[in-house]
Amino acid sequence: MSRALQLQSTIKADATLEVSLAEVEVPSPGPNDVLVRVEAAPINPSDLGLLFGPANIPNATVSGSPDRPILQAKVPAGVMPGLAPRVDQALPVGNEGAGVVVEAGSSELAQSLLGRTVALIGGSMYSQMRCVPAAFCLALPEGTTPAEGASCFVNPLTALGMVETMKLEGHTALVHTAAASNLGQMLNKICQADGVSLVNIVRKPEQVELLRGLGAKHVCNSSDDDFMAGLTDALVETGATLAFDATGGGRLASQILTCMERAANRTAKEFSRYGSTTHKQIYIYGGLDTSPTELIRNYGMAWSIGGWLLTPFLQRIGAEKGQELRERVAREIKTTFASHYTREVSLAEALQLEAVHVYGRQSTGEKVLINPNKGL
């Protein structure tokens, strides 16, 4: 049994977050397993929740040595009761990644992946080596690098899942916030290819131009004075009654519901004090805005707000449909589902304050890739 470095996050009983590198044992593959040398793992917003939790990262400090840094930050005392299940547990981080299969179990599937570049999911991807069931891997097309395949699961399947949810729940068009993100750009390409009307919400003029350049028809800037009017017009044209909100906090979800109600009322034939009968659905799937979600109920009674996560969605659609979506991602990994990174860092470099302040901002166009075997 060999050993490898792994990035781990611990919240201690004294309300201190500690993120460091640990040397862990790497098990040998069982009959249905493969051992992957991880060469690329993206830092997604969903990873940051486990990596840093609610700690005060802007005031974090780094100690230790250059090759074994230790990042520490204080956790607000008021949130500690809700963190009781993870206190003093060293948790490995990283939802997805890609690398090369260096050992394989005896099963036909495992053996078929030996020597292949694969994308994989299953957690603990900020590790130099990862032993996982072969079924967790997606063989990448010949000529695809680990960096190109590292983001094969979370963003692509989330974007595809939004469209599939729309179909399953009887909607005909979509609204998406934080739409200039890596995921948002993928969703635009999917919707254009599949003939689905999409209303994009961004917050900066340059993001409007970015999406226009990708062929997006409906792009609304939430910072504009006429945002609500423009959004209502787009909803009238598309008929969108389903939105996926990456921000979570603030009034944006409520504003979208208000505009959906206004759009429905433009064609209403009679007044109802209970509002339109058109059901309006918002799914919150992110938390870019950590403030409370504010609802100003001026959109009738036919509405819902809920949470949406990828794993429950995949369980909902079943293994066969899930595999169909994965195969589409593999086919289009260099086109529809291409990801672009502004920097690549090693495990140790990922804990340096300069890098943390970049990817911790979760800014559009600043996506960071960890290569756990960089420099080795």
N, C-alpha and C positions, 0 to 999 in steps of 0.2 A: 504494500500500500504506500503510495507516494504522498507528498505534501505539497500544498500550494497556498498562495496568498489570497485572502478574501477580505473585502471591505465589509465592516460590520458597524451597526448603529446601536447604541445602548443609551437608554434614559435611566439614570440612577436615582436611588431613593432620595438623594439630597437635591433633586430638581436640576441636575446637570445632564446635558446631552454630551455623549462622547462618541466620536466617529473615528475609527482606527482600522489598521490592517492586522489581521490575525493569520497565523499559519495553521491551516486545517488539513486533516487527513482526506485524501481523495480515494474513495472506494473503487475497487475493480468492478467493471461492468458485469451485471448478471446476464442471463441468456437473452433478455429482451432490452438490454440497456446499451448505451454508447457513451464513450468518454470523449468530451469535446474540449479542445484547446480554444478557449474563448479569445477572440481577437477584436471584437467590436461589440459594445453594449451602449445604447443611447441613454441619456439622462432625460427621461420624460417627466412631465408634471406629476404623474402618478407615482414615480419613484421618489420624488422629493418629500412626499407625505411620510414615507417610512424613513427616509434618510435623515431628515431633520425634524420631523414632527412640528410641534408648535414652538420650537426653541427660537431664541432671539439671535438669528444668524448674523445680522449686521454688526453685532457686538461680539462675535465669536473670536476665539484666539486659537493659535496653532502652536503646539510644542512638539517635543520628540525630535527625531532626526529627519533629514531630507528624504530618506528612503522608508522611514516608518513614522510619518507625521501623526499627531493626535489632535483632532479638532474638538474643541469644547465650547459650549454655549449654555447659557442659563435658560431654563424652562419656567414660564410663569407659574408661580405656586398655585394659582387658582385652577389651573387645568390638570394638575397632577392627579386628582381623584379619578378622572376619566381615563388616565393612562395606566391605572393599576395593573392591568393584565400584561403590560410589556416592561414594567419596571425591573431593572437589573438583568434583563435578557439581552444578550448580544445577538442582534437580528441581522442576517445577511440581506443585502439589497440588490436590486436590479431585476426588473420584470422580464426582459427579453435581451437577446443578443445573437451573435453569429460567430462561427468559427469552423475549425476543421476536426472531423472525427478521427481520433488517433488510436482508439481501441474500440472493439465492438464485441457484443455477446454473440452467442451461437445461433440465434434465431435468424431466419431468412431476412427479415426487415432490418435487423441490426447490421448484419453482414453487408447488406446492399448499400449502407451508408459509409462504410469504412473508406477513409481517404477523401470523402466528399466534403464540400463546403455546405454547411447547413445553417439555417436559422432555427432558433429554439426559444421556448418559453418555459417557465416553471420556477422563476424566482432565483435568487442567489447568483445572478449573472455577472455581478462585479467581482468575479473570481477568475483566477488564471485557468483553472480546470473545472469542468462541470460534468458529473455523471448523471444522465437523465434517461428515462424510457425513450426508446427509439421513436415511439409514437408522438413524442413531444417535439420532434424535429421536422423541419420542412427542407427537403433537398432543394438546393438552389440551382438554377440553370447553369450549364457550363459557362465559365468565363465570368461568373458573378463573384465579386470579392466579399469578404465578411463585412466590410464597411457598407457596401451597397445593400446587403441583406439584413443588417442589424435591426432595422425597424420594420420587420416583416409582419409583426403581430399587432401591437397595441394600436398604433395610428391607423394602419390600413384596415384592420378588422373593425375598429370603431367606426371609421367612415363608412365602410360597407354595411355595418350593423345599423347605422342611422337610416340608410335607404331601405334596408330590409324591414326595420321596425315601421317605417312609414307604410310599406305595403301590407304588413301584417295587421296594422291597426286601422286600415281603411282611409288613410290620408293620401293626398295626391301631389304634394309639394312640401318643401322643407324650408325652415329658417335656421341659420347657424350663426352663433356669435364667436368672437375671436377668430374670425373667418380667414384672416391672413396667415394663420399659423401653418405649420407643416401639415397637420391634419386637415385644416381647412382647405389648403391647396389640393390635397388629394380628393377631398369631397367634391370640389369643383370639377375636377377631371372626371370623376365617376358620374356625376349628374349630367355633364355634357355628353358623355358617351352613352348613357342610358336614357337620355331624354327626360330627365327629371328637372322640374323648375326649382331653383334654389335662390333664396334671398340671403345675402351675406351681410353681416353686421360687423363693422370694424370701428376703430376709434381715432384713426389718423388719416390725413389726406394721402400720404404715401402708400398706405395700405389699400386705399381705394384704387390707386393707379396700378399697384401690383396685381390685384385681382382683375382689373379691367384688361391688363396685359395678358392674362391667362384666359381671356374670353368670357369672364363672368358678366352676366347681363344686369343683375340686380345687386348693387352694392350700396349700403347705407352707412353713413358715418355718424355714430352716436354722439359725436362732439358738435355736429352741425346744429344751428338754431332750428332748422326745418326738418330735423331727424324724424319726428313723429309723423309729419305729413308725408315725407318721402317713403317711410316704411309702410304707411297705410296704402299708398299708391301701389307699391310693389306687391303687397298682400292681395289687393284687389285683382291685380293682373295675374298673379300666380295661383291664387286660391289656397295658399299655404295656411294650414291650421295646426301644424306640428313644428315645434322649435326645440333645438338642442342648445343648451346654454353652458358655455365653459366658464363663465365668470362666477356664477353662483350668488355672490353678494350684491347689495345695492338694489336699485329699482329697475334694472334692465329687463328682467323677466316680466315684471308687472307692466312695463311699457309695451312689451311685445304683445301681451294679452290684450291690453287696451287697444292697440292698433288692429289686432285680429277682430275684435268686437266692432270697431269702427268700419272695417272692411266688410264684415258681414251685414252691417246695418245699411250700407250703401244700396243693397239690393233687397232690403226687407220690404215687404208689402204692407205690414201693419206693425204698430207699436206694441211692445210687451214690457211691462214694468220689471220682468225678470230677465230682460235681455234677450239676445238672439238664442235660438235653439242649436246653433252651430257649436259643436264641442271643440274647445281649444285646449291643446296639450303642450305643456312645457316640460322637458326633461333636463334636469341639471346634472351634468356629468363631470364638472370640474369646479375648482375653487380659486380661480385667479384673483377674485375679489373676496377677501376673507371677512368682510363686514357682514352683518345680518342681512338676510334676504327680506326686502321690504315689499309688501303687497298693498297696492291702493286699489280697492275692489270697485272698479267702475266698468266691469266687463261682464255683467250679468252673472248667471249661475252655472252656465255650461262650460266649465273649465276644470283643469286639474294641473297640479304641479307635483312632480315626483323625481326620484333619482333614477339614473341609468348607469349601469356598469357593464363592461364587456363580458365578464365571465358568466353572470346570470343570463345574459342574452344568448351566448353560445350554448348554454345548457337548454335554453328555451327552444332553439331551432334544431337541436340534435346533431349527432356526429356527422351524418351524411351531408347535410347542408353546410355545416361548419367546414368540412373538408373541401367542399366546392368553392367556398370563399377563399380558403387558403391557397388552393390551386390557381385561382385567378390572381392572387397577390404574386405568386411565384412567376406566372407568365408575364406580368406587367411590372416587375420589380424595377426595371430601368426606365419606365415611362410613367404610368399613372401613379405608382407608389414609390417613386424615387424620393429619397431623403437627402438633404444637404446639410452639412455640418460646418460650423465656423472654426472648430478646433478639435484636435484629438489629444487626449491626455492619458497618462498612465494612472494606475491606482493611486500612487503617491501624489501625483500632480493634481488629482481630483480633490485632494484635501487641502491644497494651498489656498489661502484666502483670495488671491487674485482670481483664480478659476471659480471658486465658490460664488463670488460676487457677480460673476458673469452668468453662470447657469441658474443661480438662485433668483435672478430677476425674471426668469421665464419670458424673456423678451422675444418678439417675433424676429426671426433671422439670426438668432444666437443659439443654435442648437449644438450641444457638446456631446462628443462621443468618447467613451472610455475604452481604451485598449488595454486590458489587464496584462497583456504580455508585451507591451511596448518596451523596446530597449533590451529585450532578452534574446 
